[in-house]
Amino acid sequence: MVWTRAGSHEVSTLFEGERTGRCSEHGTSGLSCRFRRALAVLARSSSLPVRSAPAATVRRLMATRPARRTRVTLRCVREDLGLELPPVEVHLGSLDHPLVAEARRIAPAAPRGQKRILSIAHPLVYRIRHARWRGATWLETDERRFWLCAGALREEGSGDDAYELFATLHAAGRLLPDADDHLRDALEHNARIIDAAATAIPDALDSALARPGSDITIRLGELVDARLHATAAGDEIWVAIATQASDGRFVDERLRDVLFRLVFEAAEAELWEPRADWPLGELSWFEVARLSLREPT
């Protein structure tokens, strides 16, 4: 049996620092640098083994596809829509802009009813319009992401100039989402879960301690399911976290490590160890668990 000391962790540094400006190290926009530093913090957490699942169960879960998500590229937000980039706690697909709102409206059925931008041969990029706004969208099928890649206001008598601009952006490699867009998506997802966890875990822990021997279930950020269990003496806190979120995405083990540590900090735990069992029975195949020790109060 190997116990790990539950000391302080760099959870609080995940989203610290300026959210705009330039990176002093690279002399470029600090955006991607901050994302990579935040992910590096997650990467320094210890790894946990993931329990395997029967193939039939995996196929059944994968058959239930999550809802399509509307995204806006960072370039489009700043250059085309003229908006300030919000902190990672704000989902870019929820921005208050008429073209983004139209993208959200048509996302569930897209590209049905849309016309292609024929000057872009590959991939298939489609037109979107709202009042005088024109835009370019792309459906990332595998990830269920519907991207608003560009936008422009149509000037009187300008015809299809906006779509020619979009083709020029594509030829320059600046139309489609890039690595920073994918990192932004990941950080928004994690920020939502971690912020919700920081709020929900203390109350859930109090409930577990008030009902020793019972499981307290919570859903963090409306995405990640977790269970807390306190023994009668109050010296053992068991935590189980799901490996798959309600939106169909798998919960990265580094993110789970942060969630575990939030529980340990709230419980003032001194030691912890990974467990493959559970006080009231077996773990579900999609859960990983840890047991922490604390001084009972």
Residue pairs with C-beta under 8 A, 6 or more apart in sequence:
1 273
2 273
3 271
3 272
3 273
3 293
4 46
4 271
4 272
4 273
5 270
5 271
6 261
6 264
6 265
6 269
6 270
6 271
6 272
6 292
8 265
9 45
9 258
9 261
9 265
10 41
10 44
11 194
11 258
11 261
11 262
11 265
13 41
14 38
14 41
14 42
14 190
14 191
14 194
14 258
15 38
15 87
15 88
15 89
15 187
15 191
17 30
17 34
17 37
18 30
18 34
19 34
19 85
19 86
19 87
19 88
20 30
20 84
20 85
21 30
22 28
22 29
22 30
23 29
23 30
23 33
23 34
25 33
26 33
31 74
31 85
31 180
31 184
32 179
32 180
32 183
35 180
35 183
35 184
35 186
35 187
36 183
38 187
38 190
39 183
39 186
39 187
39 254
42 190
42 252
42 254
42 255
42 257
42 258
43 254
45 253
45 254
45 257
45 258
45 261
46 257
47 253
47 257
48 253
48 256
48 257
48 274
48 288
48 290
49 274
49 288
50 243
50 253
50 288
51 243
51 276
51 283
51 285
51 286
51 287
51 288
52 285
53 285
53 286
54 285
57 285
61 244
64 248
65 144
65 248
66 144
66 247
66 248
66 249
67 108
67 144
67 247
68 107
68 108
68 110
68 144
68 145
68 146
69 93
69 107
69 144
69 145
69 146
69 247
70 93
70 100
70 103
70 104
70 107
70 145
70 146
70 148
71 92
71 93
71 145
71 146
71 147
71 148
71 177
71 181
71 185
72 81
72 92
72 93
72 95
72 100
72 103
72 147
72 148
73 147
73 148
73 149
73 150
73 176
73 177
73 178
73 181
74 85
74 92
74 180
74 181
74 184
75 150
75 174
76 148
76 149
76 150
76 151
77 83
77 85
77 92
77 95
78 84
78 85
80 150
80 151
80 152
81 95
81 97
81 99
81 100
81 151
83 95
83 97
86 92
86 95
88 184
88 187
88 188
88 191
89 188
89 191
89 192
89 195
90 188
91 188
91 192
92 184
92 188
93 100
93 103
93 104
94 100
94 104
98 130
98 131
98 133
99 128
99 130
99 133
99 135
99 148
99 151
100 148
101 130
102 128
102 129
102 130
102 133
102 135
103 128
103 135
103 137
103 146
103 148
106 113
106 114
106 128
107 146
110 126
110 137
110 139
110 146
111 124
111 126
111 137
111 139
114 126
114 127
114 128
114 137
115 126
115 127
116 124
116 125
116 126
116 127
117 125
117 126
117 127
117 136
117 163
117 166
117 167
119 163
119 164
119 167
120 136
120 166
120 167
120 170
120 175
123 138
123 176
124 138
124 139
125 136
125 137
125 138
125 149
125 166
125 170
125 175
126 136
126 137
126 138
126 139
127 134
127 135
127 136
127 137
127 163
128 134
128 135
128 136
128 137
128 148
129 135
132 153
132 154
133 151
133 152
133 153
133 154
134 151
134 152
134 153
134 154
134 162
134 163
135 148
135 149
135 150
135 151
135 152
136 148
136 149
136 150
136 151
136 163
136 166
136 175
137 146
137 147
137 148
137 149
138 146
138 147
138 149
138 176
138 177
139 145
139 146
139 147
140 146
140 147
140 177
144 248
145 177
145 185
147 176
147 177
147 181
149 166
149 169
149 175
149 176
149 177
150 165
150 166
150 169
150 175
152 161
152 162
152 165
152 166
153 162
154 161
154 162
155 161
166 175
169 175
170 176
189 223
189 249
190 252
190 255
190 258
192 221
192 223
193 220
193 221
193 223
193 224
193 245
193 255
193 259
194 221
194 255
194 258
194 259
194 262
195 221
196 220
196 221
196 222
197 220
197 221
197 224
197 259
197 262
198 262
200 218
200 220
201 218
201 262
201 263
201 266
202 266
204 216
204 218
204 226
204 228
205 228
205 230
205 237
205 263
205 266
205 267
207 216
207 228
208 214
208 216
208 228
208 229
208 230
208 237
209 230
209 234
211 230
212 230
212 231
212 232
212 233
212 234
213 229
213 230
213 231
213 232
213 279
214 229
215 227
215 228
215 229
215 280
216 227
216 228
216 229
217 225
217 226
217 227
218 225
218 226
218 227
218 228
219 225
219 226
219 246
220 226
220 259
222 246
223 245
223 246
223 247
224 241
224 242
224 245
224 246
224 251
224 259
225 241
225 242
225 246
226 239
226 240
226 241
226 242
226 259
227 238
227 239
227 240
227 287
228 237
228 238
228 239
228 263
229 237
229 238
229 239
229 240
229 278
229 279
229 280
230 236
230 237
230 238
231 279
233 296
234 294
234 296
234 297
235 293
235 294
235 295
235 296
236 291
236 292
236 293
236 294
237 263
237 264
237 267
237 269
237 291
237 292
237 294
238 275
238 278
238 279
238 289
238 290
238 291
238 292
239 260
239 263
239 289
239 290
239 291
239 292
240 278
240 283
240 284
240 287
240 288
240 289
241 251
241 256
241 259
241 260
241 287
241 288
241 289
242 251
242 284
242 286
242 287
243 250
243 251
243 253
243 256
243 286
243 287
243 288
244 250
244 251
244 286
245 251
253 288
256 288
260 272
260 290
263 269
263 292
264 272
264 292
267 292
267 294
268 294
268 295
269 292
269 293
269 294
270 292
270 293
270 294
270 295
271 292
271 293
272 290
272 291
272 292
272 293
273 290
273 291
274 288
274 289
274 290
275 289
275 290
275 291
276 283
276 289
277 283
277 289
278 289
283 289
